[in-house]
Amino acid sequence: MSGRFSSVDGAASAQVVIEQRSDTGFVLREGFRYRDEAAGYDFTVLPGDLPVTDLASVPWFLRWFVPAYGRHSLAALLHDHLIENGSTLTPPVSRVEADDVFSAALRDLDVPLVRRHLMRAAVAIETRLTHGGWSRAGMRIWLGASLLGTATLLLGIVTREPLLGVGAIVAPIAGALLWWPQFRVGLVAGYGAALLGPPSYAIAIAYGLYAATEKLVSRARGGADDAAHVARPELDL
């Protein structure tokens, strides 16, 4: 379902028509429109608006949970457009507003509730990191605390120490204060980190073992290091 998404002329449902140009780079071949009269949204995305896109910019270790493409593709393309071109629109669209539109678009595309809110929290992290000042500093502290909290939760499970587990469960509430005034988004992000962290750690370790094996095999054969050419989205901290 595309909900409030349509073709540019509004005569048909929106379709994702793209052309792959590189391992992770795509170009949009057919535009689309997103309208939500109640919210006052009316955006048109044309092929020239997105010279290149990676679809949903999901870190490689989280793609088991949210792939780069899927039901959310139109929302991801719309969000890319608003981030890239929002300042040139009339009226201008800020990154925070672009994140709000992204969340609404995910809802209209029937993305499941929990996944939708976690995706909203993920783009909010990047937005706050780009703002600089306290917003960026607070996110750095929060990211470090989230890694520590997830490790503490795992330690509590392994050692069967209830206080560690309880502390890790309560900590996201305090951590969400670093997100103020987006306290609710911070709560979702905190508990999302606890939920997604353990399997993502396991995937990161497994991939590290694979990459090391690929490198050793490639060097033994005297060929190129294939693992070095695996492109992964990056988050500028």
N, C-alpha and C positions, 0 to 999 in steps of 0.2 A: 504494500500500500504506500502511496506517496502523499496522501492527505492533502495539505494545502500547497504542495508542489505541483507545478504544471509545466507544460511547454511554454516558451516565451510568449506565444500568442494566446495562451490559455485554452486552446482548443483540445488539448489532450493531456494525459498524465505525463509527468516528467520522466525522462529516461536518462540513465547514465551512459553517455557515449564518449569513450576516451580512446586515446592511442598511446601505446607504451613507447617511450623514447629511450629509456635506460633501465637499469635494474630496478630502480625505485621511482623513476620520473615518468609522469604521464601528462598528456595535454588533453584539454577538454575539446570535443568535436561538436557538441550540440549544447546550446544554452538551455536554461530553465528559469522558472520564476517561482518565488515563494511569497505567498500572501497570507496574512493573518489580520483581518480587519479589526478584530476585537483588540489585538495588541498594537495595531497601527503599523504592522510590518508589511512592506512591499519591496522586495528586492529582486532584481533580475541579474542573473549571472550569464555572461556571454563568453564564448571561447577565448576572446582576447583579454578577458579579465584575469585569467589564470594561465600565464605562459607555460608554467610547469607546476605540477602538484604531485605529492606523494600519497594522495587520498587522505586517509586518517593517519596522522603522525603519531603512531603508537610505538613506544620503545620495544625493541625486539623481544625482551624478556617478559612482556605483557601481552604478546600477540596470541597467546593461548586463550586469553580472556576476551580481548577485543581485536579482531583481525584488521588489517589495513583497509579492507573493503567489506561491504555487506549491507545490511538493512540501513545502516547509518551513513552510507556513502554520500547521498545528497546533502545531508546535514554537514558532513565534513567538508565538502566542496564549497558550500555556502559559507561556512566559518572561515575557510581559507580566503575566500573573496573578501569578506568583511575585514579580516585582519590585514590583508594586503592593500585593499582599496578603501577601507572605511573612512579615512580622513578626507577623501576626495568626493564622497557622496554628499547629497543634500537632503536632510541635514547630515552632518558627519556622524559616524558610528565609532565609538570608542571600543577598546578591547574588552572592557567589562560588559558593554552592551552587546558586543559580538558573542560573548560567552552566553549571555542570556538568550539571544536568538538561537544559538546552537542548542541550548537545552530545550527550548520550545520546539525546534525542528525535530529533535530526537523523539519527543513525545508524539508529534504528529506522524512520525514514521513507525510508531508502535514499537520502539526499542524498549525492552523490558525495564521496569521501574528501577531496580537496584543498579543495573548496568548503566542506565541513563544518568542517574545521579553520580555514579562514580566517574563517568566520562565528563560530566560537568565539572566535577572537582578537579579532574586531571588538567583540563584546559585552564582552570582558575589558577592552578599552581604556576603554569607558564606565564600567565598574565601578570601575576604578582611579582614574579622574578624579573619581568621586563620593566616594572615600574621604578625600580631603584629605591634608594632610601630605606625607611623602616620596612616597607612592604617586602623588599628583596631580602633584607637582613632577617626579618621574621620568618620568611620561607626557608632560608638556609638553616636557621635554628630548628624549625619544624621538621625539615627533612632529616637532619641529623638525629633528632629525638625520635622520629618514626622508625629509623633503622635500629636505634637502640631499643625502642619499645618492642619491636617485632622480635629482636634477638632475646629480649627478656621473657617474652611470652613463650618462645620456643624452649628456653632454658627452664621455665616454670613447668612446662609440660613434660620435658624429659626428666627433670629431677623430682617431679610431683610435689613441688613446693608451692602451696596455694597462695602465699603472699606475693610471690613473683607474678603469678598469673593474674591475681586481682589487681595488682599495681599496673600491669600492662593493659588491663581492660579499662581501668579508670583514667589512665594517663591521657587518652585522646580528648577527654573533656577539657583538661587543662591546656592541652596543646591547641585546641580550637580557639583559645583566646588570642593566639598569635595571628589568627585570621580576621580579627575584628575589623570591619563590621560584618564580615561573611562568616559568622560563627557557625551557622548550620552547615555551610559547605565544608568548613573545617572539620566538623564532627564526621561528616560522610567520608572525608579524606582520611581522617585518623583511623576510623574503624575499617575503611577499605584497605588501608595499608596493612592492618593486622590480618585481614582476610586473604589478601592477595600476596602478601609478602612471602610466607613460607613456600608456596609452590613456585613463586618467581625465583627465589633463592635456589631452589633445586634445579630449575631450568638453567639458571645462569651457571651453576656448577657443571651441569651436564654439557652445556654448550662450550664451556671452557675446556673440558676434557676432549670434546670433539675437535675444537680449533687446534689444540696442541697436537692431537693425533694427525690432523690434516696437514699441519705444518711439518711434522716429522716425516710423513709419507712423501710430501712434495719435495722436501729437501733430499730425501733418499733417492728419489727418481730424477733429481736434478731439474725439476720443473718449477713453474711459478707457484707461489704460495696462494692457493685458492682461498683459504680461509681469510686471508688479508683483504680479499676483494668483496667480502660479504658486507653490504652496506647496512648500517643500522642508524635509526633516527637518534639524534643527539639533543640533549637539553642543556642549554648554556647556563651554568650556575655562576 
